[in-house]
Amino acid sequence: MLILWGGKDWCFDDRFLAGWLQRFPQADAVRFDDAGHYVLEDAWQEIVPRVVQFLR
């Protein structure tokens, strides 16, 4: 599992990320400090290569 997290999300803060990591301790999690709720739009240049690598 790959978790991509926006550090500036106005809706889901880091407490939610902690909950996901507690439920899925083997997940790969990447927190993008400058990305918000729409993390895929805010950090797509960093995310696309990570997703491609994860799917290989």
Buried (B, 14 or more C-beta within 10 A) or exposed (E): EEEBBBBEBEEBEEEEBEEBBEEEEEEEBBEBEEBBEEBEEBBEEBBEEBEEEEEE
